[in-house]
Amino acid sequence: MSLVFSSSDSEVIGRSVNLSKNECMKLSSEDLEEEYELKKCVHWIKENGYTKIALQFPDEMLINCTAVCMAIQKEVNCQVFVLADTSYGSCCVDEIAAEHVSADAIIHFGRSCLSSTSRLPVLYVFGKQPLDSFHAVEEFKKTFHDNESHVVLLYDVVYSHSAPQVYEELQKSYPNLLIGKLDITLSLLSQHGNSEQIMNNICSASVIRRCGRLINLPSDQVIDDYCIFYIGLETLSLKNFLVNFSKCRFCVYDPIRKNSRWFNIEGSRLLKRSYYLIECVKDARIIGILVGTLAVSNYRDIIDRLKTIIKLAGKKSYTLIMGKINPAKIANFPEIDVFVLVACGENSLIDSKEYYKPIVTPFEVELGCNKAREWTGDYISDFRELLPGSSAYADIVPVERKDFDVSLVTGRVRVLGSEDTDESQNDGTVAVRNDMLALSALHANSEFLLNRSWRGLEQKLGETPVAITTEGQKGIASRYEGEGQESS
């Protein structure tokens, strides 16, 4: 077994992990087979003839990674590598780390955002959290007394083993009940020849594809007319559903506490927060693009689109790659007014109250800088929906310089648009303006942040005399051999 780390050793050692009682237990051999679906993994490897497999575990499942690795190697003659750390969110498939060992495929364990991959085939093993199907059915009936109610059943991926049973039982009494099936088709595109044909089959007009779910909606219905019954805990997955289905009433069933409650107020709060962030984007003069994923397909396309939109809006942008973000890292760039995080739909929804500057999503940048994008009440957390070819795509329309606006945050008048969008007439410097909203001439040639980079110690090759090596102390740092003894 080999371990592959993507982050630095200091980040791995210094990371704090939140483990619940059910997640941090070391499992027996029987429970290991059930929880990690080892037979399914072995069959998948043999069927496709893979010789190098990367196993990706979230932090709370690493306690069982050795046992899982050995169990797979016992049944299959192949090399198995454990991805012991991810550069970004553990819900995303870490294809970059897998490519470091030239892996043929990845088995992803634990909760997943189901973001599409572009390099390697992926097998998802979500785990099986306990769910009392009978109690969930009874709680649903208590919530929706009318059997003709239009409801969509959604669930966290860790309950995918039991939630379909709940749907089958409820469908007997509720004819208008729909279910959001897991959208894992895109993870298998690299195994098939014609990916465009597969996409056309799953993206028909009557199928809603959102948040890693496929909802087969009747042609005469709209999703806003449905209530949503969600089975799961208050995780990032729930937050992602709340903002993407903001016009639907949400009832959340907690499988651990075995109770349910409405969450429409929470969804409203998130959207109000989004209004504020859009105003921050409009006020910003320098926007930092944080690369929060290297695995989700089309992440480079959205970065290029953001650069274009920001430039045509008369603002400057800097692209930053810093792995997992935290307030200390963000505070190193006080000149940047707003950060936009390019990540999967779940990890991009960050509550930035503890950060020095606001962190927004690509959709909020479009609303603030792209004149063709209008707020309709719908929210898009998946940045791929903003790219050409998607249903939510909008052309980039530059804002004219003569447009003026009033900031709802500061109350000041701001000038919109770029003063001169013709690159041939740009001398590479930022003109000094006399109004209070202008940039100063500190950022000439867009190299200001580059000059702040730390480039390491000065090597002075050939200038340092060669010293004779001597034998040093032996042992561990807390107690070297001979330490404390009086020297003769």
Summary of the structure (lengths in Angstrom):
residues: 488
radius of gyration: 26.3
end to end distance: 48.1
largest distance: 94.5
contacts: 1389
relative contact order: 0.08
helix: 32%
strand: 17%
